[in-house]
Amino acid sequence: MKKIITLLLISFSITTQSLNAQLDLAFISNFSANPTNSCNRLSWTIASNQSISSFELEKSTNGKDFKTITVLTATEKFNTENYTYADTAISADKIMYRLRLLIKSSQNDFYSRIILVQSKMKLDDNIKIIENPVRNNLFFNYNSTKVQEADIKVYSLAGKILVNQKISSFKGNNLITIPLNSGFVPGMYILEINTDILNQTTKFVKQ
């Protein structure tokens, strides 16, 4: 009798997993995240939108403990519908997301696959400030792994952006000059270099 019950439980578990996988394929497609400097922009497509009541977007930093970060009510559109959400709380290096779908015709719900988002690498020792403290011009060099565009920003310690420009960097060592205007009073500032895969920061002192 125990063996029969065990076999029934195993069969039920396999059937449930199979059903959830089929529902996932039937309802959700293109569940993905596009990480930027300010947020993770999540998007997904629903095939049978009229069957969905709402979505709960859940987030985890360890892959085990998921917490709901937002609840979205499904639109009234029939068939295919696209959804997006921007998660601005992205301080962790690795973040995992999943969707919990609530179905109108059933009290059951099911989960989407889990997607992983990794933040850009951070280095603090690849930027070399030349002549620090700095006078009228900020001279620095940094190594680039390839030919690419980079965003250069200079911040005050209060977080105000004082310089914001794009440069074309070459593979290898790059020597960059940034003129400092009259808005730079003596004190400490933060230099940031951003590429598609790398974020680097360092501090310098203005005389």
Buried (B, 14 or more C-beta within 10 A) or exposed (E): EEEEEEEEEEEEEEEEEEEBEEBBEEBBBEBEBEBEEEBBBBBBBBBBBEBBEBBBBBBBBEEEEBEEEEEBEBEEEEEEBEBEBBBEEBEBEEBBBBBBBBBEEEEEBBBBEBBEBEBBEEBEEEBBBBEBEBEEEBBBBBBBEEEBEBBBBBBBEEEEEBBEEEEEBEEEEBEBEBEBEEEBEEEEBBBBBBBEEBBBBBBBEBE
